[in-house]
């Protein structure tokens, strides 16, 4: 495989890693407990 194909695969893996990290942080680990809309203000 050429270097361009390996860089494309690496870019896709990096994008998936970022998406997984955001889902993990905001969906599971975010412990701010903002349940009520008045707490956002």
PQR file with spaces between the fields and no chain letter, atoms N, CA, C, O and H, PARSE charges and radii, in Angstrom:
ATOM       1  N    UNK     1       0.844   -1.196    0.000 -0.4000 1.5000
ATOM       2  CA   UNK     1       0.000    0.000    0.000 -0.0000 2.0000
ATOM       3  C    UNK     1       0.876    1.242    0.000  0.5500 1.7000
ATOM       4  O    UNK     1       1.968    1.256    0.568 -0.5500 1.4000
ATOM       5  N    UNK     2       0.380    2.264   -0.639 -0.4000 1.5000
ATOM       6  CA   UNK     2       1.145    3.501   -0.712 -0.0000 2.0000
ATOM       7  C    UNK     2       0.950    4.318    0.565  0.5500 1.7000
ATOM       8  O    UNK     2       0.058    4.046    1.369 -0.5500 1.4000
ATOM       9  H    UNK     2      -0.507    2.252   -1.101  0.4000 1.0000
ATOM      10  N    UNK     3       1.786    5.300    0.722 -0.4000 1.5000
ATOM      11  CA   UNK     3       1.727    6.163    1.906 -0.0000 2.0000
ATOM      12  C    UNK     3       0.421    6.941    1.949  0.5500 1.7000
ATOM      13  O    UNK     3      -0.077    7.258    3.030 -0.5500 1.4000
ATOM      14  H    UNK     3       2.510    5.520    0.069  0.4000 1.0000
ATOM      15  N    UNK     4      -0.135    7.249    0.795 -0.4000 1.5000
ATOM      16  CA   UNK     4      -1.380    8.002    0.756 -0.0000 2.0000
ATOM      17  C    UNK     4      -2.546    7.156    1.288  0.5500 1.7000
ATOM      18  O    UNK     4      -3.424    7.680    1.973 -0.5500 1.4000
ATOM      19  H    UNK     4       0.269    6.991   -0.083  0.4000 1.0000
ATOM      20  N    UNK     5      -2.561    5.870    0.981 -0.4000 1.5000
ATOM      21  CA   UNK     5      -3.617    4.993    1.505 -0.0000 2.0000
ATOM      22  C    UNK     5      -3.477    4.831    3.016  0.5500 1.7000
ATOM      23  O    UNK     5      -4.476    4.843    3.735 -0.5500 1.4000
ATOM      24  H    UNK     5      -1.848    5.444    0.424  0.4000 1.0000
ATOM      25  N    UNK     6      -2.231    4.678    3.508 -0.4000 1.5000
ATOM      26  CA   UNK     6      -2.024    4.556    4.951 -0.0000 2.0000
ATOM      27  C    UNK     6      -2.439    5.842    5.673  0.5500 1.7000
ATOM      28  O    UNK     6      -3.005    5.778    6.764 -0.5500 1.4000
ATOM      29  H    UNK     6      -1.419    4.669    2.924  0.4000 1.0000
ATOM      30  N    UNK     7      -2.162    7.011    5.075 -0.4000 1.5000
ATOM      31  CA   UNK     7      -2.583    8.263    5.728 -0.0000 2.0000
ATOM      32  C    UNK     7      -4.085    8.406    5.726  0.5500 1.7000
ATOM      33  O    UNK     7      -4.643    8.950    6.679 -0.5500 1.4000
ATOM      34  H    UNK     7      -1.702    7.063    4.189  0.4000 1.0000
ATOM      35  N    UNK     8      -4.761    7.940    4.695 -0.4000 1.5000
ATOM      36  CA   UNK     8      -6.223    7.973    4.687 -0.0000 2.0000
ATOM      37  C    UNK     8      -6.818    7.082    5.755  0.5500 1.7000
ATOM      38  O    UNK     8      -7.785    7.456    6.418 -0.5500 1.4000
ATOM      39  H    UNK     8      -4.307    7.499    3.921  0.4000 1.0000
ATOM      40  N    UNK     9      -6.235    5.891    5.924 -0.4000 1.5000
ATOM      41  CA   UNK     9      -6.706    4.983    6.972 -0.0000 2.0000
ATOM      42  C    UNK     9      -6.461    5.595    8.347  0.5500 1.7000
ATOM      43  O    UNK     9      -7.316    5.511    9.227 -0.5500 1.4000
ATOM      44  H    UNK     9      -5.450    5.587    5.385  0.4000 1.0000
ATOM      45  N    UNK    10      -5.301    6.207    8.531 -0.4000 1.5000
ATOM      46  CA   UNK    10      -4.976    6.845    9.809 -0.0000 2.0000
ATOM      47  C    UNK    10      -5.930    7.998   10.108  0.5500 1.7000
ATOM      48  O    UNK    10      -6.322    8.189   11.259 -0.5500 1.4000
ATOM      49  H    UNK    10      -4.605    6.275    7.815  0.4000 1.0000
ATOM      50  N    UNK    11      -6.305    8.763    9.096 -0.4000 1.5000
ATOM      51  CA   UNK    11      -7.225    9.881    9.296 -0.0000 2.0000
ATOM      52  C    UNK    11      -8.614    9.384    9.690  0.5500 1.7000
ATOM      53  O    UNK    11      -9.266    9.985   10.545 -0.5500 1.4000
ATOM      54  H    UNK    11      -5.987    8.608    8.161  0.4000 1.0000
ATOM      55  N    UNK    12      -9.068    8.306    9.081 -0.4000 1.5000
ATOM      56  CA   UNK    12     -10.374    7.740    9.438 -0.0000 2.0000
ATOM      57  C    UNK    12     -10.354    7.197   10.861  0.5500 1.7000
ATOM      58  O    UNK    12     -11.309    7.393   11.612 -0.5500 1.4000
ATOM      59  H    UNK    12      -8.539    7.818    8.387  0.4000 1.0000
ATOM      60  N    UNK    13      -9.275    6.516   11.237 -0.4000 1.5000
ATOM      61  CA   UNK    13      -9.163    5.999   12.604 -0.0000 2.0000
ATOM      62  C    UNK    13      -9.123    7.139   13.614  0.5500 1.7000
ATOM      63  O    UNK    13      -9.734    7.046   14.679 -0.5500 1.4000
ATOM      64  H    UNK    13      -8.498    6.356   10.627  0.4000 1.0000
ATOM      65  N    UNK    14      -8.413    8.206   13.290 -0.4000 1.5000
ATOM      66  CA   UNK    14      -8.348    9.360   14.192 -0.0000 2.0000
ATOM      67  C    UNK    14      -9.716   10.013   14.353  0.5500 1.7000
ATOM      68  O    UNK    14     -10.090   10.393   15.462 -0.5500 1.4000
ATOM      69  H    UNK    14      -7.917    8.281   12.425  0.4000 1.0000
ATOM      70  N    UNK    15     -10.458   10.147   13.274 -0.4000 1.5000
ATOM      71  CA   UNK    15     -11.804   10.727   13.355 -0.0000 2.0000
ATOM      72  C    UNK    15     -12.718    9.861   14.213  0.5500 1.7000
ATOM      73  O    UNK    15     -13.490   10.382   15.018 -0.5500 1.4000
ATOM      74  H    UNK    15     -10.155    9.838   12.373  0.4000 1.0000
ATOM      75  N    UNK    16     -12.637    8.547   14.048 -0.4000 1.5000
ATOM      76  CA   UNK    16     -13.451    7.638   14.869 -0.0000 2.0000
ATOM      77  C    UNK    16     -13.057    7.728   16.342  0.5500 1.7000
ATOM      78  O    UNK    16     -13.913    7.634   17.221 -0.5500 1.4000
ATOM      79  H    UNK    16     -12.010    8.124   13.394  0.4000 1.0000
ATOM      80  N    UNK    17     -11.778    7.909   16.610 -0.4000 1.5000
ATOM      81  CA   UNK    17     -11.311    8.047   17.985 -0.0000 2.0000
ATOM      82  C    UNK    17     -11.863    9.313   18.625  0.5500 1.7000
ATOM      83  O    UNK    17     -12.292    9.285   19.779 -0.5500 1.4000
ATOM      84  H    UNK    17     -11.082    7.985   15.896  0.4000 1.0000
ATOM      85  N    UNK    18     -11.858   10.425   17.888 -0.4000 1.5000
ATOM      86  CA   UNK    18     -12.421   11.667   18.407 -0.0000 2.0000
ATOM      87  C    UNK    18     -13.916   11.524   18.675  0.5500 1.7000
ATOM      88  O    UNK    18     -14.400   11.959   19.720 -0.5500 1.4000
ATOM      89  H    UNK    18     -11.510   10.448   16.951  0.4000 1.0000
ATOM      90  N    UNK    19     -14.645   10.925   17.754 -0.4000 1.5000
ATOM      91  CA   UNK    19     -16.090   10.746   17.941 -0.0000 2.0000
ATOM      92  C    UNK    19     -16.359    9.868   19.150  0.5500 1.7000
ATOM      93  O    UNK    19     -17.233   10.181   19.958 -0.5500 1.4000
ATOM      94  H    UNK    19     -14.252   10.572   16.905  0.4000 1.0000
ATOM      95  N    UNK    20     -15.621    8.774   19.288 -0.4000 1.5000
ATOM      96  CA   UNK    20     -15.780    7.894   20.440 -0.0000 2.0000
ATOM      97  C    UNK    20     -15.465    8.631   21.739  0.5500 1.7000
ATOM      98  O    UNK    20     -16.157    8.448   22.740 -0.5500 1.4000
ATOM      99  H    UNK    20     -14.910    8.520   18.631  0.4000 1.0000
ATOM     100  N    UNK    21     -14.426    9.462   21.727 -0.4000 1.5000
ATOM     101  CA   UNK    21     -14.059   10.216   22.927 -0.0000 2.0000
ATOM     102  C    UNK    21     -15.127   11.210   23.342  0.5500 1.7000
ATOM     103  O    UNK    21     -15.422   11.342   24.530 -0.5500 1.4000
ATOM     104  H    UNK    21     -13.863    9.611   20.914  0.4000 1.0000
ATOM     105  N    UNK    22     -15.710   11.914   22.378 -0.4000 1.5000
ATOM     106  CA   UNK    22     -16.769   12.864   22.698 -0.0000 2.0000
ATOM     107  C    UNK    22     -18.007   12.150   23.226  0.5500 1.7000
ATOM     108  O    UNK    22     -18.632   12.618   24.178 -0.5500 1.4000
ATOM     109  H    UNK    22     -15.469   11.807   21.413  0.4000 1.0000
ATOM     110  N    UNK    23     -18.365   11.032   22.623 -0.4000 1.5000
ATOM     111  CA   UNK    23     -19.520   10.265   23.104 -0.0000 2.0000
ATOM     112  C    UNK    23     -19.255    9.754   24.509  0.5500 1.7000
ATOM     113  O    UNK    23     -20.137    9.805   25.366 -0.5500 1.4000
ATOM     114  H    UNK    23     -17.858   10.652   21.850  0.4000 1.0000
ATOM     115  N    UNK    24     -18.057    9.265   24.749 -0.4000 1.5000
ATOM     116  CA   UNK    24     -17.710    8.754   26.073 -0.0000 2.0000
ATOM     117  C    UNK    24     -17.744    9.862   27.114  0.5500 1.7000
ATOM     118  O    UNK    24     -18.284    9.671   28.203 -0.5500 1.4000
ATOM     119  H    UNK    24     -17.341    9.224   24.052  0.4000 1.0000
ATOM     120  N    UNK    25     -17.177   11.012   26.794 -0.4000 1.5000
ATOM     121  CA   UNK    25     -17.124   12.093   27.782 -0.0000 2.0000
ATOM     122  C    UNK    25     -18.500   12.681   28.063  0.5500 1.7000
ATOM     123  O    UNK    25     -18.913   12.774   29.219 -0.5500 1.4000
ATOM     124  H    UNK    25     -16.738   11.168   25.909  0.4000 1.0000
ATOM     125  N    UNK    26     -19.210   13.077   27.014 -0.4000 1.5000
ATOM     126  CA   UNK    26     -20.486   13.752   27.218 -0.0000 2.0000
ATOM     127  C    UNK    26     -21.611   12.787   27.571  0.5500 1.7000
ATOM     128  O    UNK    26     -22.584   13.192   28.207 -0.5500 1.4000
ATOM     129  H    UNK    26     -18.875   13.001   26.075  0.4000 1.0000
ATOM     130  N    UNK    27     -21.506   11.551   27.183 -0.4000 1.5000
ATOM     131  CA   UNK    27     -22.574   10.599   27.452 -0.0000 2.0000
ATOM     132  C    UNK    27     -22.400    9.828   28.744  0.5500 1.7000
ATOM     133  O    UNK    27     -23.385    9.499   29.404 -0.5500 1.4000
ATOM     134  H    UNK    27     -20.716   11.222   26.666  0.4000 1.0000
ATOM     135  N    UNK    28     -21.167    9.536   29.114 -0.4000 1.5000
ATOM     136  CA   UNK    28     -20.933    8.659   30.259 -0.0000 2.0000
ATOM     137  C    UNK    28     -20.235    9.386   31.400  0.5500 1.7000
ATOM     138  O    UNK    28     -20.672    9.293   32.547 -0.5500 1.4000
ATOM     139  H    UNK    28     -20.367    9.804   28.577  0.4000 1.0000
ATOM     140  N    UNK    29     -19.168   10.099   31.108 -0.4000 1.5000
ATOM     141  CA   UNK    29     -18.317   10.640   32.170 -0.0000 2.0000
ATOM     142  C    UNK    29     -18.685   12.038   32.634  0.5500 1.7000
ATOM     143  O    UNK    29     -18.193   12.483   33.671 -0.5500 1.4000
ATOM     144  H    UNK    29     -18.813   10.175   30.176  0.4000 1.0000
ATOM     145  N    UNK    30     -19.528   12.738   31.905 -0.4000 1.5000
ATOM     146  CA   UNK    30     -19.877   14.109   32.277 -0.0000 2.0000
ATOM     147  C    UNK    30     -20.762   14.082   33.519  0.5500 1.7000
ATOM     148  O    UNK    30     -21.925   13.684   33.451 -0.5500 1.4000
ATOM     149  H    UNK    30     -19.927   12.377   31.063  0.4000 1.0000
ATOM     150  N    UNK    31     -20.210   14.503   34.641 -0.4000 1.5000
ATOM     151  CA   UNK    31     -20.914   14.428   35.916 -0.0000 2.0000
ATOM     152  C    UNK    31     -21.376   15.807   36.385  0.5500 1.7000
ATOM     153  O    UNK    31     -21.362   16.076   37.586 -0.5500 1.4000
ATOM     154  H    UNK    31     -19.266   14.826   34.695  0.4000 1.0000
ATOM     155  N    UNK    32     -21.781   16.677   35.478 -0.4000 1.5000
ATOM     156  CA   UNK    32     -22.187   18.015   35.877 -0.0000 2.0000
ATOM     157  C    UNK    32     -23.602   18.043   36.420  0.5500 1.7000
ATOM     158  O    UNK    32     -23.981   19.005   37.089 -0.5500 1.4000
ATOM     159  H    UNK    32     -21.792   16.458   34.502  0.4000 1.0000
ATOM     160  N    UNK    33     -24.397   17.010   36.151 -0.4000 1.5000
ATOM     161  CA   UNK    33     -25.753   16.879   36.689 -0.0000 2.0000
ATOM     162  C    UNK    33     -26.658   18.037   36.280  0.5500 1.7000
ATOM     163  O    UNK    33     -27.404   18.561   37.107 -0.5500 1.4000
ATOM     164  H    UNK    33     -24.089   16.228   35.609  0.4000 1.0000
ATOM     165  N    UNK    34     -26.599   18.441   35.009 -0.4000 1.5000
ATOM     166  CA   UNK    34     -27.483   19.483   34.501 -0.0000 2.0000
ATOM     167  C    UNK    34     -28.777   18.856   34.032  0.5500 1.7000
ATOM     168  O    UNK    34     -28.994   18.701   32.830 -0.5500 1.4000
ATOM     169  H    UNK    34     -25.993   18.015   34.338  0.4000 1.0000
ATOM     170  N    UNK    35     -29.641   18.494   34.968 -0.4000 1.5000
ATOM     171  CA   UNK    35     -30.890   17.836   34.616 -0.0000 2.0000
ATOM     172  C    UNK    35     -31.997   18.827   34.310  0.5500 1.7000
ATOM     173  O    UNK    35     -32.799   18.605   33.403 -0.5500 1.4000
ATOM     174  H    UNK    35     -29.465   18.620   35.944  0.4000 1.0000
ATOM     175  N    UNK    36     -32.045   19.900   35.049 -0.4000 1.5000
ATOM     176  CA   UNK    36     -33.125   20.873   34.906 -0.0000 2.0000
ATOM     177  C    UNK    36     -32.652   22.029   34.019  0.5500 1.7000
ATOM     178  O    UNK    36     -31.487   22.421   34.083 -0.5500 1.4000
ATOM     179  H    UNK    36     -31.393   20.080   35.786  0.4000 1.0000
ATOM     180  N    UNK    37     -33.556   22.578   33.187 -0.4000 1.5000
ATOM     181  CA   UNK    37     -33.136   23.684   32.301 -0.0000 2.0000
ATOM     182  C    UNK    37     -32.701   24.929   33.067  0.5500 1.7000
ATOM     183  O    UNK    37     -31.865   25.682   32.570 -0.5500 1.4000
ATOM     184  H    UNK    37     -34.502   22.259   33.134  0.4000 1.0000
ATOM     185  N    UNK    38     -33.235   25.166   34.248 -0.4000 1.5000
ATOM     186  CA   UNK    38     -32.832   26.367   34.979 -0.0000 2.0000
ATOM     187  C    UNK    38     -31.396   26.273   35.498  0.5500 1.7000
ATOM     188  O    UNK    38     -30.803   27.294   35.847 -0.5500 1.4000
ATOM     189  H    UNK    38     -33.915   24.554   34.653  0.4000 1.0000
ATOM     190  N    UNK    39     -30.849   25.108   35.552 -0.4000 1.5000
ATOM     191  CA   UNK    39     -29.453   24.964   35.972 -0.0000 2.0000
ATOM     192  C    UNK    39     -28.468   25.343   34.875  0.5500 1.7000
ATOM     193  O    UNK    39     -27.297   25.607   35.151 -0.5500 1.4000
ATOM     194  H    UNK    39     -31.330   24.279   35.268  0.4000 1.0000
ATOM     195  N    UNK    40     -28.941   25.369   33.628 -0.4000 1.5000
ATOM     196  CA   UNK    40     -28.061   25.780   32.535 -0.0000 2.0000
ATOM     197  C    UNK    40     -27.757   27.263   32.588  0.5500 1.7000
ATOM     198  O    UNK    40     -26.723   27.696   32.079 -0.5500 1.4000
ATOM     199  H    UNK    40     -29.892   25.154   33.404  0.4000 1.0000
ATOM     200  N    UNK    41     -28.623   28.042   33.183 -0.4000 1.5000
ATOM     201  CA   UNK    41     -28.473   29.503   33.199 -0.0000 2.0000
ATOM     202  C    UNK    41     -27.564   29.964   34.305  0.5500 1.7000
ATOM     203  O    UNK    41     -27.334   31.164   34.454 -0.5500 1.4000
ATOM     204  H    UNK    41     -29.463   27.690   33.596  0.4000 1.0000
